[in-house]
């Protein structure tokens, strides 16, 4: 399965498929064979970069797709 990133309403970013997550130094996180993880985007997780549900009741965002403008040249 190709990598799919889903922006969830009032919550995390869900990553599914064939992917690798690395830290700032390029070292991979051990994902224990998971093919789906949720990434924190509220900043409240105690398990960053992964979501632990701490956002509930503290983070609001309705995810609706839109087109970005063309890149500046």
N, CA, C and O of each residue as an XYZ file, in Angstrom:
292
protein
N       0.845     -1.186      0.000
C       0.000      0.000      0.000
C       0.886      1.243      0.000
O       1.857      1.326      0.752
N       0.546      2.192     -0.839
C       1.266      3.460     -0.863
C       1.050      4.193      0.452
O       0.058      3.959      1.142
N       1.965      5.067      0.795
C       1.830      5.849      2.018
C       0.659      6.809      1.895
O       0.492      7.485      0.880
N      -0.147      6.858      2.946
C      -1.296      7.763      2.985
C      -1.234      8.524      4.295
O      -1.067      7.922      5.356
N      -1.367      9.845      4.234
C      -1.374     10.709      5.413
C      -2.753     11.355      5.496
O      -3.171     12.053      4.572
N      -3.465     11.121      6.610
C      -4.807     11.661      6.787
C      -4.802     12.663      7.925
O      -4.363     12.350      9.031
N      -5.294     13.879      7.654
C      -5.436     14.909      8.684
C      -6.795     14.685      9.336
O      -7.829     14.834      8.684
N      -6.800     14.332     10.602
C      -8.037     14.032     11.304
C      -8.616     15.289     11.947
O      -7.876     16.147     12.428
N      -9.939     15.391     11.952
C     -10.597     16.499     12.640
C     -10.223     16.476     14.115
O     -10.263     15.426     14.756
N      -9.861     17.634     14.648
C      -9.598     17.780     16.084
C      -8.596     16.773     16.627
O      -8.696     16.357     17.782
N      -7.639     16.381     15.810
C      -6.710     15.365     16.299
C      -5.418     15.262     15.518
O      -4.876     16.253     15.029
N      -4.950     14.055     15.419
C      -3.616     13.752     14.924
C      -3.554     13.647     13.403
O      -4.545     13.836     12.699
N      -2.349     13.337     12.928
C      -2.109     12.969     11.543
C      -1.939     11.459     11.519
O      -1.062     10.929     12.200
N      -2.756     10.761     10.753
C      -2.649      9.305     10.664
C      -1.807      8.959      9.447
O      -2.085      9.416      8.338
N      -0.761      8.138      9.663
C       0.112      7.683      8.586
C      -0.133      6.194      8.406
O      -0.084      5.428      9.368
N      -0.399      5.783      7.162
C      -0.672      4.381      6.866
C       0.128      3.944      5.649
O       0.478      4.758      4.795
N       0.410      2.659      5.581
C       1.058      2.098      4.405
C       2.512      1.773      4.646
O       2.898      1.363      5.740
N       3.322      1.960      3.608
C       4.745      1.673      3.656
C       5.479      2.974      3.952
O       5.565      3.846      3.088
N       6.005      3.113      5.157
C       6.664      4.357      5.540
C       7.734      4.082      6.590
O       7.764      3.019      7.209
N       8.597      5.053      6.770
C       9.612      5.042      7.822
C       9.578      6.421      8.459
O       9.427      7.423      7.760
N       9.715      6.484      9.772
C       9.772      7.761     10.484
C      11.148      7.844     11.131
O      11.566      6.935     11.847
N      11.851      8.952     10.870
C      13.196      9.130     11.409
C      13.254     10.419     12.224
O      12.453     11.331     12.019
N      14.213     10.481     13.154
C      14.397     11.689     13.960
C      15.254     12.699     13.198
O      15.617     12.464     12.045
N      15.573     13.809     13.835
C      16.328     14.894     13.196
C      17.719     14.460     12.734
O      18.298     15.079     11.841
N      18.251     13.406     13.335
C      19.566     12.899     12.950
C      19.470     11.765     11.925
O      20.488     11.196     11.530
N      18.256     11.440     11.500
C      18.066     10.386     10.509
C      17.935      8.988     11.084
O      17.892      8.009     10.339
N      17.869      8.888     12.418
C      17.731      7.584     13.065
C      16.270      7.152     13.063
O      15.404      7.937     13.450
N      15.972      5.917     12.636
C      14.577      5.476     12.568
C      13.983      5.168     13.937
O      14.663      4.663     14.830
N      12.696      5.484     14.080
C      11.937      5.061     15.252
C      11.570      3.593     15.061
O      11.244      3.174     13.950
N      11.620      2.813     16.135
C      11.191      1.423     16.082
C       9.673      1.354     16.153
O       9.087      1.664     17.190
N       9.038      0.954     15.073
C       7.581      0.964     14.998
C       6.968     -0.412     15.266
O       5.752     -0.575     15.161
N       7.782     -1.388     15.604
C       7.308     -2.731     15.980
C       6.365     -3.327     14.944
O       5.387     -3.988     15.293
N       6.661     -3.092     13.667
C       5.877     -3.682     12.595
C       4.571     -2.984     12.270
O       3.808     -3.468     11.433
N       4.297     -1.862     12.910
C       3.035     -1.151     12.651
C       2.994     -0.632     11.217
O       4.000     -0.172     10.677
N       1.822     -0.715     10.620
C       1.577     -0.154      9.298
C       0.676      1.066      9.381
O       0.271      1.619      8.359
N       0.362      1.486     10.615
C      -0.443      2.690     10.842
C      -0.044      3.273     12.193
O      -0.013      2.564     13.198
N       0.260      4.568     12.209
C       0.548      5.291     13.449
C      -0.116      6.662     13.370
O      -0.464      7.130     12.286
N      -0.286      7.293     14.513
C      -0.824      8.648     14.572
C       0.245      9.576     15.120
O       0.875      9.292     16.138
N       0.436     10.691     14.426
C       1.453     11.682     14.784
C       0.768     12.866     15.461
O      -0.239     13.377     14.970
N       1.323     13.292     16.587
C       0.789     14.429     17.343
C       0.936     15.712     16.539
O       1.984     15.956     15.941
N      -0.109     16.531     16.525
C       0.014     17.863     15.941
C      -0.461     18.957     16.885
O      -0.483     20.131     16.515
N      -0.842     18.579     18.109
C      -1.288     19.586     19.075
C      -0.162     20.001     20.023
O      -0.231     21.061     20.645
N       0.876     19.164     20.133
C       1.999     19.458     21.015
C       1.814     19.003     22.448
O       2.697     19.233     23.274
N       0.694     18.362     22.777
C       0.415     17.972     24.163
C       0.808     16.542     24.504
O       0.842     16.183     25.681
N       1.105     15.716     23.507
C       1.426     14.309     23.755
C       2.683     14.165     24.604
O       3.649     14.909     24.432
N       2.662     13.219     25.504
C       3.856     12.884     26.291
C       4.679     11.818     25.562
O       5.716     11.383     26.062
N       4.215     11.402     24.386
C       4.853     10.357     23.603
C       5.227     10.888     22.211
O       5.227     10.138     21.235
N       5.551     12.209     22.130
C       5.873     12.820     20.841
C       7.026     12.085     20.167
O       7.963     11.676     20.852
N       6.989     11.908     18.877
C       6.092     12.557     17.935
C       4.751     11.841     17.768
O       3.934     12.243     16.939
N       4.522     10.794     18.540
C       3.302     10.005     18.379
C       2.179     10.551     19.262
O       2.425     11.091     20.340
N       0.951     10.401     18.787
C      -0.228     10.875     19.506
C      -0.563      9.921     20.652
O      -0.518      8.702     20.487
N      -0.898     10.482     21.810
C      -1.352      9.664     22.940
C      -2.774     10.043     23.369
O      -3.249      9.595     24.413
N      -3.451     10.868     22.562
C      -4.827     11.255     22.862
C      -4.956     12.480     23.754
O      -6.072     12.863     24.107
N      -3.846     13.101     24.126
C      -3.895     14.264     25.022
C      -4.633     15.456     24.423
O      -5.035     16.358     25.159
N      -4.818     15.479     23.110
C      -5.475     16.596     22.431
C      -6.966     16.697     22.741
O      -7.558     17.763     22.576
N      -7.569     15.619     23.181
C      -9.024     15.598     23.359
C      -9.484     16.730     24.268
O      -9.078     16.829     25.426
N     -10.350     17.589     23.706
C     -10.873     18.730     24.446
C      -9.953     19.928     24.488
O     -10.301     20.946     25.087
N      -8.762     19.836     23.856
C      -7.779     20.916     23.902
C      -7.318     21.386     22.533
O      -6.480     22.282     22.438
N      -7.848     20.801     21.482
C      -7.348     21.102     20.139
C      -8.509     21.019     19.164
O      -9.183     19.992     19.088
N      -8.748     22.092     18.418
C      -9.836     22.101     17.456
C      -9.319     22.462     16.074
O      -8.622     23.460     15.895
N      -9.672     21.639     15.110
C      -9.346     21.923     13.715
C     -10.199     21.020     12.843
O     -10.102     19.796     12.927
N     -11.029     21.616     12.010
C     -11.812     20.841     11.055
C     -10.981     20.670      9.798
O     -10.689     21.638      9.096
N     -10.605     19.439      9.523
C      -9.750     19.140      8.379
C     -10.567     19.158      7.095
O     -11.437     18.310      6.893
N     -10.284     20.124      6.230
C     -10.921     20.226      4.922
C      -9.832     20.503      3.888
O      -9.062     21.454      4.018
N      -9.782     19.668      2.872
C      -8.764     19.791      1.847
C      -8.922     21.090      1.048
O     -10.036     21.573      0.844
N      -7.800     21.641      0.604
C      -7.788     22.823     -0.256
C      -6.536     22.778     -1.106
O      -5.613     22.017     -0.816
N      -6.495     23.577     -2.139
C      -5.346     23.624     -3.031
C      -4.374     24.696     -2.561
O      -4.779     25.824     -2.280
N      -3.110     24.353     -2.477
C      -2.065     25.327     -2.177
C      -1.786     26.159     -3.421
O      -1.989     25.685     -4.539
N      -1.325     27.388     -3.243
C      -0.917     28.173     -4.416
C       0.370     27.581     -5.004
O       1.078     26.814     -4.351
N       0.642     27.954     -6.232
C       1.873     27.474     -6.888
C       3.088     27.919     -6.088
O       3.058     28.982     -5.468
N       4.169     27.117     -6.088
C       5.374     27.513     -5.367
C       5.971     28.795     -5.958
O       5.906     29.032     -7.164
N       6.553     29.610     -5.079
C       7.215     30.829     -5.537
C       8.524     30.467     -6.222
O       9.253     29.586     -5.768
N       8.802     31.137     -7.287
C      10.025     30.850     -8.049
C      11.041     31.933     -7.820
O      12.139     31.877     -8.373
